[in-house]
Amino acid sequence: MRVSSRTAVMDAQIARRVRLLQGLSSDRRSSVLVPVNLEVRYSVVGHREAAENGSSRTIDMSSSGLSFAADTPLSIGQTLDMSIDWPVRLDRDVQIQLVASGVVVWTSGTKTALRLQRHEFRTRRVEPKATSR
């Protein structure tokens, strides 16, 4: 391969990378957001006054955070504990629950984004429904 053709190939590769980078959004998330609508129950951690609890629905989730519509506006920097009933069961009768804590990193009215600091899945057995005779 001649030097000029090698340079042309490298220039084409660089131009392609630049086009790809220009197509990226300014969103700096490293995780993919997935739209999901699940019930979430939350409480503000370290709240000195009456406990601030709420329930809502998630808007979207990723491996590092989630957004939801809070009952009342929350403040950036607040720490929340939350639980979400997962939509899939193990062996048809074991409920899975996502238990997590995180920090509020963004709000707009009641729409709230949370960066997860800790999360785990817990299981709990669901009692079988009684059958009528």
N, CA, C and O atoms as CSV, one atom per row, in Angstrom:
chain,resi,resn,atom,element,x,y,z
A,1,MET,N,N,0.847,-1.172,0.000
A,1,MET,CA,C,0.000,0.000,0.000
A,1,MET,C,C,0.895,1.239,0.000
A,1,MET,O,O,1.841,1.338,0.781
A,2,ARG,N,N,0.589,2.149,-0.861
A,2,ARG,CA,C,1.373,3.375,-0.933
A,2,ARG,C,C,1.009,4.307,0.204
A,2,ARG,O,O,-0.062,4.183,0.799
A,3,VAL,N,N,1.892,5.236,0.504
A,3,VAL,CA,C,1.690,6.184,1.601
A,3,VAL,C,C,0.448,7.024,1.375
A,3,VAL,O,O,-0.317,7.247,2.313
A,4,SER,N,N,0.226,7.495,0.161
A,4,SER,CA,C,-0.923,8.355,-0.105
A,4,SER,C,C,-2.240,7.599,0.065
A,4,SER,O,O,-3.204,8.162,0.583
A,5,SER,N,N,-2.299,6.325,-0.362
A,5,SER,CA,C,-3.535,5.562,-0.185
A,5,SER,C,C,-3.741,5.201,1.292
A,5,SER,O,O,-4.878,5.163,1.761
A,6,ARG,N,N,-2.661,4.936,2.026
A,6,ARG,CA,C,-2.753,4.653,3.457
A,6,ARG,C,C,-3.275,5.897,4.183
A,6,ARG,O,O,-4.118,5.790,5.074
A,7,THR,N,N,-2.780,7.063,3.805
A,7,THR,CA,C,-3.231,8.317,4.399
A,7,THR,C,C,-4.708,8.545,4.088
A,7,THR,O,O,-5.460,8.996,4.952
A,8,ALA,N,N,-5.122,8.242,2.876
A,8,ALA,CA,C,-6.521,8.414,2.486
A,8,ALA,C,C,-7.433,7.504,3.315
A,8,ALA,O,O,-8.509,7.925,3.738
A,9,VAL,N,N,-7.007,6.265,3.546
A,9,VAL,CA,C,-7.786,5.330,4.366
A,9,VAL,C,C,-7.895,5.855,5.791
A,9,VAL,O,O,-8.976,5.844,6.379
A,10,MET,N,N,-6.768,6.318,6.352
A,10,MET,CA,C,-6.779,6.846,7.718
A,10,MET,C,C,-7.657,8.088,7.810
A,10,MET,O,O,-8.387,8.256,8.787
A,11,ASP,N,N,-7.595,8.968,6.794
A,11,ASP,CA,C,-8.431,10.161,6.786
A,11,ASP,C,C,-9.918,9.779,6.756
A,11,ASP,O,O,-10.734,10.393,7.444
A,12,ALA,N,N,-10.260,8.772,5.963
A,12,ALA,CA,C,-11.650,8.319,5.884
A,12,ALA,C,C,-12.110,7.751,7.225
A,12,ALA,O,O,-13.242,7.996,7.643
A,13,GLN,N,N,-11.238,6.988,7.907
A,13,GLN,CA,C,-11.584,6.432,9.219
A,13,GLN,C,C,-11.783,7.539,10.246
A,13,GLN,O,O,-12.723,7.490,11.039
A,14,ILE,N,N,-10.905,8.531,10.236
A,14,ILE,CA,C,-11.030,9.649,11.168
A,14,ILE,C,C,-12.308,10.431,10.896
A,14,ILE,O,O,-13.020,10.804,11.829
A,15,ALA,N,N,-12.602,10.681,9.626
A,15,ALA,CA,C,-13.813,11.417,9.267
A,15,ALA,C,C,-15.057,10.659,9.730
A,15,ALA,O,O,-16.015,11.275,10.197
A,16,ARG,N,N,-15.052,9.328,9.604
A,16,ARG,CA,C,-16.183,8.508,10.060
A,16,ARG,C,C,-16.347,8.626,11.566
A,16,ARG,O,O,-17.469,8.775,12.051
A,17,ARG,N,N,-15.257,8.563,12.315
A,17,ARG,CA,C,-15.328,8.690,13.783
A,17,ARG,C,C,-15.858,10.052,14.192
A,17,ARG,O,O,-16.653,10.156,15.126
A,18,VAL,N,N,-15.430,11.087,13.507
A,18,VAL,CA,C,-15.913,12.436,13.815
A,18,VAL,C,C,-17.411,12.522,13.562
A,18,VAL,O,O,-18.141,13.089,14.374
A,19,ARG,N,N,-17.881,11.963,12.441
A,19,ARG,CA,C,-19.322,11.968,12.153
A,19,ARG,C,C,-20.091,11.219,13.236
A,19,ARG,O,O,-21.156,11.668,13.660
A,20,LEU,N,N,-19.565,10.081,13.687
A,20,LEU,CA,C,-20.228,9.318,14.744
A,20,LEU,C,C,-20.286,10.117,16.036
A,20,LEU,O,O,-21.321,10.149,16.701
A,21,LEU,N,N,-19.186,10.760,16.394
A,21,LEU,CA,C,-19.161,11.556,17.614
A,21,LEU,C,C,-20.094,12.761,17.527
A,21,LEU,O,O,-20.713,13.135,18.523
A,22,GLN,N,N,-20.200,13.367,16.359
A,22,GLN,CA,C,-21.098,14.501,16.197
A,22,GLN,C,C,-22.550,14.076,16.330
A,22,GLN,O,O,-23.400,14.878,16.716
A,23,GLY,N,N,-22.839,12.825,16.014
A,23,GLY,CA,C,-24.196,12.327,16.113
A,23,GLY,C,C,-24.616,11.989,17.537
A,23,GLY,O,O,-25.800,11.777,17.799
A,24,LEU,N,N,-23.669,11.937,18.448
A,24,LEU,CA,C,-24.010,11.632,19.832
A,24,LEU,C,C,-24.692,12.821,20.474
A,24,LEU,O,O,-24.391,13.969,20.146
A,25,SER,N,N,-25.617,12.548,21.392
A,25,SER,CA,C,-26.283,13.643,22.091
A,25,SER,C,C,-25.378,14.151,23.215
A,25,SER,O,O,-24.346,13.553,23.521
A,26,SER,N,N,-25.784,15.247,23.812
A,26,SER,CA,C,-25.031,15.799,24.930
A,26,SER,C,C,-25.338,15.055,26.222
A,26,SER,O,O,-24.740,15.348,27.257
A,27,ASP,N,N,-26.259,14.098,26.179
A,27,ASP,CA,C,-26.603,13.301,27.345
A,27,ASP,C,C,-25.396,12.467,27.754
A,27,ASP,O,O,-24.868,11.702,26.946
A,28,ARG,N,N,-24.953,12.610,29.006
A,28,ARG,CA,C,-23.726,11.959,29.440
A,28,ARG,C,C,-23.978,10.626,30.144
A,28,ARG,O,O,-23.064,10.070,30.752
A,29,ARG,N,N,-25.194,10.111,30.072
A,29,ARG,CA,C,-25.477,8.851,30.744
A,29,ARG,C,C,-24.638,7.733,30.147
A,29,ARG,O,O,-24.441,7.656,28.934
A,30,SER,N,N,-24.142,6.859,31.040
A,30,SER,CA,C,-23.388,5.707,30.560
A,30,SER,C,C,-24.283,4.480,30.466
A,30,SER,O,O,-23.864,3.441,29.957
A,31,SER,N,N,-25.519,4.596,30.957
A,31,SER,CA,C,-26.464,3.479,30.938
A,31,SER,C,C,-27.640,3.816,30.030
A,31,SER,O,O,-27.987,4.984,29.853
A,32,VAL,N,N,-28.235,2.804,29.471
A,32,VAL,CA,C,-29.388,2.981,28.591
A,32,VAL,C,C,-30.641,3.117,29.440
A,32,VAL,O,O,-30.881,2.307,30.336
A,33,LEU,N,N,-31.441,4.140,29.161
A,33,LEU,CA,C,-32.715,4.326,29.851
A,33,LEU,C,C,-33.783,3.476,29.182
A,33,LEU,O,O,-33.887,3.438,27.956
A,34,VAL,N,N,-34.568,2.801,29.995
A,34,VAL,CA,C,-35.647,1.963,29.487
A,34,VAL,C,C,-36.960,2.509,30.042
A,34,VAL,O,O,-37.111,2.614,31.259
A,35,PRO,N,N,-37.909,2.857,29.178
A,35,PRO,CA,C,-39.200,3.323,29.688
A,35,PRO,C,C,-39.892,2.178,30.431
A,35,PRO,O,O,-40.036,1.081,29.892
A,36,VAL,N,N,-40.310,2.434,31.648
A,36,VAL,CA,C,-40.984,1.399,32.434
A,36,VAL,C,C,-41.955,2.086,33.384
A,36,VAL,O,O,-41.636,3.121,33.969
A,37,ASN,N,N,-43.133,1.507,33.534
A,37,ASN,CA,C,-44.193,2.088,34.352
A,37,ASN,C,C,-44.540,1.098,35.467
A,37,ASN,O,O,-45.390,0.224,35.301
A,38,LEU,N,N,-43.861,1.257,36.606
A,38,LEU,CA,C,-44.072,0.372,37.750
A,38,LEU,C,C,-44.371,1.210,38.988
A,38,LEU,O,O,-43.928,2.353,39.095
A,39,GLU,N,N,-45.122,0.639,39.917
A,39,GLU,CA,C,-45.391,1.351,41.165
A,39,GLU,C,C,-44.122,1.425,42.003
A,39,GLU,O,O,-43.397,0.439,42.135
A,40,VAL,N,N,-43.861,2.592,42.564
A,40,VAL,CA,C,-42.707,2.789,43.435
A,40,VAL,C,C,-43.195,3.396,44.753
A,40,VAL,O,O,-44.023,4.307,44.753
A,41,ARG,N,N,-42.682,2.889,45.865
A,41,ARG,CA,C,-42.943,3.451,47.190
A,41,ARG,C,C,-41.626,3.993,47.706
A,41,ARG,O,O,-40.602,3.319,47.600
A,42,TYR,N,N,-41.629,5.200,48.264
A,42,TYR,CA,C,-40.367,5.799,48.688
A,42,TYR,C,C,-40.533,6.532,50.010
A,42,TYR,O,O,-41.640,6.904,50.401
A,43,SER,N,N,-39.415,6.730,50.684
A,43,SER,CA,C,-39.378,7.551,51.895
A,43,SER,C,C,-38.075,8.334,51.899
A,43,SER,O,O,-37.036,7.849,51.450
A,44,VAL,N,N,-38.151,9.559,52.418
A,44,VAL,CA,C,-36.978,10.419,52.515
A,44,VAL,C,C,-36.183,9.979,53.731
A,44,VAL,O,O,-36.741,9.851,54.821
A,45,VAL,N,N,-34.894,9.746,53.562
A,45,VAL,CA,C,-34.015,9.290,54.635
A,45,VAL,C,C,-33.492,10.492,55.398
A,45,VAL,O,O,-33.138,11.509,54.802
A,46,GLY,N,N,-33.443,10.373,56.747
A,46,GLY,CA,C,-32.866,11.427,57.567
A,46,GLY,C,C,-33.746,12.639,57.707
A,46,GLY,O,O,-33.266,13.711,58.076
A,47,HIS,N,N,-35.005,12.498,57.427
A,47,HIS,CA,C,-35.943,13.604,57.536
A,47,HIS,C,C,-36.287,13.792,58.999
A,47,HIS,O,O,-36.856,12.889,59.613
A,48,ARG,N,N,-35.958,14.943,59.580
A,48,ARG,CA,C,-36.120,15.175,61.022
A,48,ARG,C,C,-37.573,15.425,61.419
A,48,ARG,O,O,-37.960,15.116,62.546
A,49,GLU,N,N,-38.354,15.956,60.548
A,49,GLU,CA,C,-39.747,16.236,60.854
A,49,GLU,C,C,-40.570,14.978,60.615
A,49,GLU,O,O,-40.037,13.869,60.646
A,50,ALA,N,N,-41.859,15.146,60.380
A,50,ALA,CA,C,-42.709,13.996,60.085
A,50,ALA,C,C,-42.147,13.264,58.869
A,50,ALA,O,O,-41.693,13.886,57.909
A,51,ALA,N,N,-42.184,11.953,58.925
A,51,ALA,CA,C,-41.621,11.147,57.832
A,51,ALA,C,C,-42.298,11.522,56.521
A,51,ALA,O,O,-43.522,11.621,56.443
A,52,GLU,N,N,-41.489,11.727,55.503
A,52,GLU,CA,C,-42.010,12.055,54.190
A,52,GLU,C,C,-41.989,10.798,53.344
A,52,GLU,O,O,-40.930,10.345,52.911
A,53,ASN,N,N,-43.162,10.241,53.112
A,53,ASN,CA,C,-43.312,9.016,52.342
A,53,ASN,C,C,-44.191,9.313,51.140
A,53,ASN,O,O,-44.955,10.278,51.137
A,54,GLY,N,N,-44.076,8.484,50.133
A,54,GLY,CA,C,-44.938,8.654,48.979
A,54,GLY,C,C,-44.966,7.409,48.128
A,54,GLY,O,O,-44.185,6.478,48.323
A,55,SER,N,N,-45.874,7.413,47.186
A,55,SER,CA,C,-45.925,6.338,46.196
A,55,SER,C,C,-46.215,6.987,44.856
A,55,SER,O,O,-46.862,8.031,44.777
A,56,SER,N,N,-45.729,6.354,43.816
A,56,SER,CA,C,-45.815,6.946,42.499
A,56,SER,C,C,-45.625,5.867,41.448
A,56,SER,O,O,-45.762,4.678,41.734
A,57,ARG,N,N,-45.312,6.283,40.241
A,57,ARG,CA,C,-45.026,5.378,39.130
A,57,ARG,C,C,-43.685,5.785,38.530
A,57,ARG,O,O,-43.372,6.971,38.416
A,58,THR,N,N,-42.905,4.784,38.150
A,58,THR,CA,C,-41.646,5.074,37.480
A,58,THR,C,C,-41.932,5.582,36.066
A,58,THR,O,O,-42.975,5.293,35.479
A,59,ILE,N,N,-40.974,6.348,35.540
A,59,ILE,CA,C,-41.052,6.838,34.166
A,59,ILE,C,C,-40.063,6.048,33.308
A,59,ILE,O,O,-40.411,5.541,32.242
A,60,ASP,N,N,-38.829,5.954,33.794
A,60,ASP,CA,C,-37.816,5.159,33.118
A,60,ASP,C,C,-36.765,4.734,34.124
A,60,ASP,O,O,-36.670,5.286,35.220
A,61,MET,N,N,-35.973,3.738,33.731
A,61,MET,CA,C,-34.950,3.188,34.611
A,61,MET,C,C,-33.719,2.824,33.794
A,61,MET,O,O,-33.791,2.578,32.590
A,62,SER,N,N,-32.585,2.798,34.495
A,62,SER,CA,C,-31.351,2.269,33.931
A,62,SER,C,C,-30.643,1.524,35.045
A,62,SER,O,O,-31.169,1.426,36.154
A,63,SER,N,N,-29.470,1.001,34.771
A,63,SER,CA,C,-28.737,0.284,35.811
A,63,SER,C,C,-28.186,1.226,36.875
A,63,SER,O,O,-27.776,0.775,37.944
A,64,SER,N,N,-28.170,2.530,36.596
A,64,SER,CA,C,-27.592,3.469,37.551
A,64,SER,C,C,-28.579,4.483,38.116
A,64,SER,O,O,-28.211,5.282,38.976
A,65,GLY,N,N,-29.829,4.467,37.649
A,65,GLY,CA,C,-30.786,5.436,38.164
A,65,GLY,C,C,-32.177,5.217,37.626
A,65,GLY,O,O,-32.424,4.299,36.844
A,66,LEU,N,N,-33.094,6.084,38.061
A,66,LEU,CA,C,-34.467,6.015,37.592
A,66,LEU,C,C,-35.105,7.379,37.732
A,66,LEU,O,O,-34.615,8.233,38.470
A,67,SER,N,N,-36.195,7.577,37.024
A,67,SER,CA,C,-36.982,8.787,37.201
A,67,SER,C,C,-38.420,8.374,37.476
A,67,SER,O,O,-38.892,7.332,37.022
A,68,PHE,N,N,-39.099,9.230,38.238
A,68,PHE,CA,C,-40.481,8.950,38.613
A,68,PHE,C,C,-41.181,10.268,38.897
A,68,PHE,O,O,-40.535,11.304,39.052
A,69,ALA,N,N,-42.497,10.222,38.962
A,69,ALA,CA,C,-43.306,11.385,39.307
A,69,ALA,C,C,-43.624,11.297,40.793
A,69,ALA,O,O,-44.431,10.464,41.206
A,70,ALA,N,N,-43.000,12.144,41.597
A,70,ALA,CA,C,-43.193,12.120,43.051
A,70,ALA,C,C,-44.559,12.699,43.421
A,70,ALA,O,O,-45.165,13.429,42.637
A,71,ASP,N,N,-45.036,12.367,44.621
A,71,ASP,CA,C,-46.296,12.938,45.113
A,71,ASP,C,C,-46.180,14.446,45.293
A,71,ASP,O,O,-47.088,15.196,44.936
A,72,THR,N,N,-45.060,14.879,45.847
A,72,THR,CA,C,-44.778,16.291,46.072
A,72,THR,C,C,-43.365,16.569,45.575
A,72,THR,O,O,-42.564,15.642,45.454
A,73,PRO,N,N,-43.045,17.821,45.286
A,73,PRO,CA,C,-41.690,18.117,44.819
A,73,PRO,C,C,-40.636,17.720,45.861
A,73,PRO,O,O,-40.814,17.961,47.055
A,74,LEU,N,N,-39.543,17.113,45.399
A,74,LEU,CA,C,-38.428,16.741,46.266
A,74,LEU,C,C,-37.248,17.650,45.952
A,74,LEU,O,O,-37.236,18.325,44.923
A,75,SER,N,N,-36.259,17.668,46.838
A,75,SER,CA,C,-35.110,18.555,46.668
A,75,SER,C,C,-33.887,17.782,46.201
A,75,SER,O,O,-33.678,16.633,46.592
A,76,ILE,N,N,-33.089,18.417,45.370
A,76,ILE,CA,C,-31.822,17.824,44.931
A,76,ILE,C,C,-30.963,17.584,46.170
A,76,ILE,O,O,-30.870,18.437,47.052
A,77,GLY,N,N,-30.343,16.413,46.221
A,77,GLY,CA,C,-29.490,16.048,47.349
A,77,GLY,C,C,-30.182,15.201,48.398
A,77,GLY,O,O,-29.511,14.595,49.234
A,78,GLN,N,N,-31.516,15.140,48.378
A,78,GLN,CA,C,-32.217,14.282,49.332
A,78,GLN,C,C,-31.917,12.817,49.026
A,78,GLN,O,O,-31.795,12.423,47.866
A,79,THR,N,N,-31.802,12.017,50.089
A,79,THR,CA,C,-31.600,10.577,49.941
A,79,THR,C,C,-32.941,9.887,50.139
A,79,THR,O,O,-33.684,10.204,51.068
A,80,LEU,N,N,-33.242,8.941,49.257
A,80,LEU,CA,C,-34.507,8.208,49.320
A,80,LEU,C,C,-34.242,6.718,49.442
A,80,LEU,O,O,-33.293,6.193,48.859
A,81,ASP,N,N,-35.085,6.048,50.203
A,81,ASP,CA,C,-35.187,4.593,50.190
A,81,ASP,C,C,-36.443,4.279,49.399
A,81,ASP,O,O,-37.454,4.967,49.540
A,82,MET,N,N,-36.392,3.247,48.570
A,82,MET,CA,C,-37.566,2.925,47.765
A,82,MET,C,C,-37.683,1.436,47.511
A,82,MET,O,O,-36.715,0.684,47.621
A,83,SER,N,N,-38.890,1.032,47.169
A,83,SER,CA,C,-39.122,-0.357,46.773
A,83,SER,C,C,-40.056,-0.366,45.572
A,83,SER,O,O,-40.975,0.446,45.465
A,84,ILE,N,N,-39.793,-1.305,44.675
A,84,ILE,CA,C,-40.580,-1.459,43.459
A,84,ILE,C,C,-40.907,-2.940,43.314
A,84,ILE,O,O,-40.005,-3.778,43.289
A,85,ASP,N,N,-42.201,-3.266,43.218
A,85,ASP,CA,C,-42.589,-4.649,42.948
A,85,ASP,C,C,-42.237,-4.953,41.504
A,85,ASP,O,O,-42.732,-4.302,40.583
A,86,TRP,N,N,-41.372,-5.954,41.309
A,86,TRP,CA,C,-40.910,-6.317,39.975
A,86,TRP,C,C,-42.027,-7.051,39.252
A,86,TRP,O,O,-42.761,-7.805,39.891
A,87,PRO,N,N,-42.186,-6.864,37.944
A,87,PRO,CA,C,-43.326,-7.459,37.238
A,87,PRO,C,C,-43.203,-8.955,36.957
A,87,PRO,O,O,-44.152,-9.563,36.462
A,88,VAL,N,N,-42.071,-9.550,37.257
A,88,VAL,CA,C,-41.867,-10.971,36.974
A,88,VAL,C,C,-41.742,-11.716,38.298
A,88,VAL,O,O,-41.115,-11.225,39.237
A,89,ARG,N,N,-42.342,-12.905,38.370
A,89,ARG,CA,C,-42.247,-13.738,39.578
A,89,ARG,C,C,-41.368,-14.941,39.305
A,89,ARG,O,O,-41.250,-15.409,38.173
A,90,LEU,N,N,-40.754,-15.427,40.373
A,90,LEU,CA,C,-39.981,-16.664,40.292
A,90,LEU,C,C,-40.900,-17.837,40.557
A,90,LEU,O,O,-41.701,-17.792,41.491
A,91,ASP,N,N,-40.806,-18.865,39.774
A,91,ASP,CA,C,-41.605,-20.087,39.962
A,91,ASP,C,C,-43.091,-19.795,40.156
A,91,ASP,O,O,-43.777,-20.509,40.888
A,92,ARG,N,N,-43.576,-18.764,39.511
A,92,ARG,CA,C,-44.989,-18.381,39.486
A,92,ARG,C,C,-45.554,-17.865,40.798
A,92,ARG,O,O,-46.638,-17.282,40.784
A,93,ASP,N,N,-44.884,-18.045,41.933
A,93,ASP,CA,C,-45.484,-17.599,43.192
A,93,ASP,C,C,-44.535,-16.824,44.100
A,93,ASP,O,O,-44.905,-16.497,45.228
A,94,VAL,N,N,-43.331,-16.524,43.644
A,94,VAL,CA,C,-42.394,-15.767,44.473
A,94,VAL,C,C,-42.258,-14.363,43.890
A,94,VAL,O,O,-41.710,-14.171,42.805
A,95,GLN,N,N,-42.771,-13.387,44.640
A,95,GLN,CA,C,-42.703,-11.990,44.216
A,95,GLN,C,C,-41.275,-11.471,44.369
A,95,GLN,O,O,-40.614,-11.738,45.372
A,96,ILE,N,N,-40.809,-10.735,43.375
A,96,ILE,CA,C,-39.490,-10.107,43.432
A,96,ILE,C,C,-39.706,-8.616,43.675
A,96,ILE,O,O,-40.580,-7.991,43.074
A,97,GLN,N,N,-38.901,-8.073,44.553
A,97,GLN,CA,C,-39.001,-6.654,44.862
A,97,GLN,C,C,-37.620,-6.013,44.735
A,97,GLN,O,O,-36.644,-6.511,45.296
A,98,LEU,N,N,-37.547,-4.918,44.003
A,98,LEU,CA,C,-36.314,-4.146,43.909
A,98,LEU,C,C,-36.312,-3.169,45.073
A,98,LEU,O,O,-37.197,-2.319,45.170
A,99,VAL,N,N,-35.327,-3.280,45.954
A,99,VAL,CA,C,-35.169,-2.378,47.096
A,99,VAL,C,C,-33.913,-1.561,46.825
A,99,VAL,O,O,-32.846,-2.122,46.576
A,100,ALA,N,N,-34.039,-0.234,46.872
A,100,ALA,CA,C,-32.925,0.620,46.473
A,100,ALA,C,C,-32.874,1.881,47.318
A,100,ALA,O,O,-33.851,2.263,47.962
A,101,SER,N,N,-31.706,2.517,47.299
A,101,SER,CA,C,-31.572,3.854,47.870
A,101,SER,C,C,-30.735,4.673,46.904
A,101,SER,O,O,-29.898,4.144,46.174
A,102,GLY,N,N,-30.977,5.959,46.918
A,102,GLY,CA,C,-30.251,6.829,46.009
A,102,GLY,C,C,-30.443,8.283,46.361
A,102,GLY,O,O,-31.136,8.627,47.318
A,103,VAL,N,N,-29.815,9.131,45.570
A,103,VAL,CA,C,-29.829,10.576,45.800
A,103,VAL,C,C,-30.561,11.262,44.654
A,103,VAL,O,O,-30.359,10.930,43.486
A,104,VAL,N,N,-31.408,12.217,45.001
A,104,VAL,CA,C,-32.102,13.016,43.993
A,104,VAL,C,C,-31.069,13.895,43.299
A,104,VAL,O,O,-30.371,14.674,43.948
A,105,VAL,N,N,-30.974,13.766,41.966
A,105,VAL,CA,C,-29.991,14.533,41.204
A,105,VAL,C,C,-30.625,15.563,40.275
A,105,VAL,O,O,-29.932,16.422,39.731
A,106,TRP,N,N,-31.944,15.477,40.093
A,106,TRP,CA,C,-32.619,16.391,39.186
A,106,TRP,C,C,-34.094,16.397,39.491
A,106,TRP,O,O,-34.672,15.345,39.767
A,107,THR,N,N,-34.719,17.560,39.449
A,107,THR,CA,C,-36.172,17.655,39.608
A,107,THR,C,C,-36.720,18.714,38.668
A,107,THR,O,O,-36.031,19.667,38.302
A,108,SER,N,N,-37.953,18.528,38.294
A,108,SER,CA,C,-38.709,19.522,37.539
A,108,SER,C,C,-40.157,19.365,37.971
A,108,SER,O,O,-40.868,18.489,37.478
A,109,GLY,N,N,-40.593,20.218,38.893
A,109,GLY,CA,C,-41.910,20.038,39.493
A,109,GLY,C,C,-41.880,18.770,40.334
A,109,GLY,O,O,-41.096,18.661,41.276
A,110,THR,N,N,-42.731,17.817,39.994
A,110,THR,CA,C,-42.730,16.549,40.728
A,110,THR,C,C,-41.936,15.463,40.009
A,110,THR,O,O,-41.701,14.395,40.574
A,111,LYS,N,N,-41.521,15.723,38.768
A,111,LYS,CA,C,-40.682,14.734,38.067
A,111,LYS,C,C,-39.311,14.741,38.726
A,111,LYS,O,O,-38.689,15.792,38.879
A,112,THR,N,N,-38.849,13.565,39.112
A,112,THR,CA,C,-37.630,13.431,39.914
A,112,THR,C,C,-36.723,12.365,39.321
A,112,THR,O,O,-37.185,11.295,38.925
A,113,ALA,N,N,-35.429,12.664,39.262
A,113,ALA,CA,C,-34.433,11.687,38.809
A,113,ALA,C,C,-33.552,11.333,39.996
A,113,ALA,O,O,-33.127,12.203,40.757
A,114,LEU,N,N,-33.288,10.052,40.139
A,114,LEU,CA,C,-32.544,9.523,41.275
A,114,LEU,C,C,-31.332,8.749,40.771
A,114,LEU,O,O,-31.461,7.909,39.881
A,115,ARG,N,N,-30.155,9.024,41.330
A,115,ARG,CA,C,-28.963,8.220,41.041
A,115,ARG,C,C,-28.891,7.132,42.104
A,115,ARG,O,O,-28.813,7.429,43.296
A,116,LEU,N,N,-28.918,5.888,41.682
A,116,LEU,CA,C,-28.908,4.772,42.625
A,116,LEU,C,C,-27.535,4.627,43.270
A,116,LEU,O,O,-26.507,4.667,42.594
A,117,GLN,N,N,-27.539,4.457,44.586
A,117,GLN,CA,C,-26.307,4.199,45.319
A,117,GLN,C,C,-26.215,2.734,45.729
A,117,GLN,O,O,-25.127,2.167,45.833
A,118,ARG,N,N,-27.371,2.140,45.957
A,118,ARG,CA,C,-27.424,0.746,46.385
A,118,ARG,C,C,-28.731,0.168,45.882
A,118,ARG,O,O,-29.764,0.838,45.901
A,119,HIS,N,N,-28.687,-1.070,45.435
A,119,HIS,CA,C,-29.928,-1.747,45.062
A,119,HIS,C,C,-29.744,-3.251,45.193
A,119,HIS,O,O,-28.645,-3.783,45.037
A,120,GLU,N,N,-30.847,-3.914,45.483
A,120,GLU,CA,C,-30.830,-5.369,45.560
A,120,GLU,C,C,-32.232,-5.879,45.288
A,120,GLU,O,O,-33.223,-5.183,45.511
A,121,PHE,N,N,-32.291,-7.097,44.805
A,121,PHE,CA,C,-33.576,-7.755,44.617
A,121,PHE,C,C,-33.834,-8.644,45.812
A,121,PHE,O,O,-32.959,-9.390,46.252
A,122,ARG,N,N,-35.046,-8.557,46.333
A,122,ARG,CA,C,-35.458,-9.414,47.448
A,122,ARG,C,C,-36.665,-10.209,46.995
A,122,ARG,O,O,-37.409,-9.804,46.102
A,123,THR,N,N,-36.835,-11.336,47.629
A,123,THR,CA,C,-37.981,-12.180,47.291
A,123,THR,C,C,-38.913,-12.269,48.476
A,123,THR,O,O,-38.502,-12.127,49.628
A,124,ARG,N,N,-40.165,-12.503,48.177
A,124,ARG,CA,C,-41.154,-12.777,49.215
A,124,ARG,C,C,-42.220,-13.670,48.606
A,124,ARG,O,O,-42.696,-13.432,47.496
A,125,ARG,N,N,-42.577,-14.679,49.339
A,125,ARG,CA,C,-43.544,-15.650,48.850
A,125,ARG,C,C,-44.944,-15.045,48.903
A,125,ARG,O,O,-45.320,-14.416,49.892
A,126,VAL,N,N,-45.694,-15.236,47.854
A,126,VAL,CA,C,-47.070,-14.749,47.775
A,126,VAL,C,C,-47.979,-15.911,48.155
A,126,VAL,O,O,-47.852,-17.013,47.623
A,127,GLU,N,N,-48.887,-15.653,49.075
A,127,GLU,CA,C,-49.829,-16.701,49.495
A,127,GLU,C,C,-50.762,-17.062,48.336
A,127,GLU,O,O,-51.277,-16.179,47.650
A,128,PRO,N,N,-50.979,-18.378,48.122
A,128,PRO,CA,C,-51.900,-18.769,47.043
A,128,PRO,C,C,-53.315,-18.286,47.355
A,128,PRO,O,O,-53.725,-18.233,48.515
A,129,LYS,N,N,-54.041,-17.942,46.317
A,129,LYS,CA,C,-55.413,-17.483,46.486
A,129,LYS,C,C,-56.282,-18.650,46.934
A,129,LYS,O,O,-56.134,-19.777,46.462
A,130,ALA,N,N,-57.196,-18.351,47.863
A,130,ALA,CA,C,-58.119,-19.375,48.350
A,130,ALA,C,C,-59.096,-19.724,47.235
A,130,ALA,O,O,-59.574,-18.847,46.514
A,131,THR,N,N,-59.382,-20.989,47.106
A,131,THR,CA,C,-60.329,-21.419,46.075
A,131,THR,C,C,-61.687,-21.588,46.727
A,131,THR,O,O,-61.785,-22.080,47.851
A,132,SER,N,N,-62.731,-21.185,46.026
A,132,SER,CA,C,-64.075,-21.334,46.558
A,132,SER,C,C,-64.572,-22.746,46.284
A,132,SER,O,O,-64.249,-23.353,45.263
A,133,ARG,N,N,-65.352,-23.245,47.208
A,133,ARG,CA,C,-65.862,-24.631,47.061
A,133,ARG,C,C,-67.276,-24.651,46.634
A,133,ARG,O,O,-67.854,-25.725,46.465
